Amino acid sequence: MKFRVIEGGLGKAADEVGAAAQRQPSSEDVRREAVRRLRESGYHTSYVRQLATGAPQPEALRYLKMQLDFAAQTLSRLNPIPEDFHADAYWPSVERSR
């Protein structure tokens, strides 16, 4: 019985994971973070409700979308983009009433 070394396997995958962890954040990473924050804010649900019922969307959510777009554009233009760009300090938030 002969054994053969398989090239590529897990060793290469581990190298790729390490390289991805060391790369600089891109503007696409920033855009994905903005989309994630907008989704979590409830903006899309409110927007669909507005389209379906005609009831206006809360102003706070409309302003939040504008602020998130502005923050994403500004962060994307930085060179280099901060490693911690997803920290709350860089992004606006809306206070929800309890």
N, C-alpha and C positions, 0 to 999 in steps of 0.2 A: 504494500500500500504506500503510495506516494502522497505527500502533502504539497500543496501549492500555495504560495502567498498571493492573496487577492489584493490587488492594488486599489486604492481609493477608499474603501470601507469606512469605518468609524474614525480612523485617524484623520482623514481629510475633512470629515464633517466637523470634528472637534476643532481643527484649524480654522475652518470657516466661521464657526461660532466665535472663536477668539478674535478673529479679524473684524467681525461685525461689532463686537463690543468695543473695539479700539477705534472704529471709524468716527469721524466727526458727524454730528447731526446735520441733516440736509433740510432744505426748505420743504420737501415732501413730508418729512417727519413732523415739522411744525404744523403743516396743513392738517395732517391726520390728528394731531393733538387738538387743534381748533375744532375740527369736526366732532371729535369725541366729546369735548366740553359742551358744544352746542346740543348734541344729542342728549346728553345727561341733563341739560337745563329744562327740557320739555318743550323746547321751541318748535320742533316739528309737529308734535301733537297739537299744539296751540294753533299752528299755521293751518293744518288740515281742518281743524275745527272751524277756523275762520272761513275757509273756503266752502265748507259744507253748510254752515249755519248763517254766515254773514255777521256773526258776532265778532267785534273787533278783538284783535290780539292784544294782550296786555302790553302797555308801553315799555315796561321793564324788560320784557323779552325781546322786543324789537331793538331797543338800545343795546342790550347785551349782544345781540348778533352783530351790530355795527362795531361794537368795541372789540369783540373777538376777531372780526375780520381785520381791524386795524392792528391789533396786537400781533396777529399772525403775519401780516405784511411787514411790520416793523422788525419782528424777530427774524424773519426770512432774509432781510437785507443786511443783518449784522454779519460781520466777517471777523472771526468765526462765530457761528451760532453757539450760544452757551450750552455746555454739556447738560445743565439742569434746566433746560428751556421748558420742561413740563412742570416746573415748580409753580405753586399758586401765586407767588410774588410777581410773575410775569403776566398773569392773566386776570381779566376782570371777572367778577362774580356778581350774582344777583342774590340779595338777601330774601329768603322766603319767609312769609309770615306764618306763624304757627298757630 
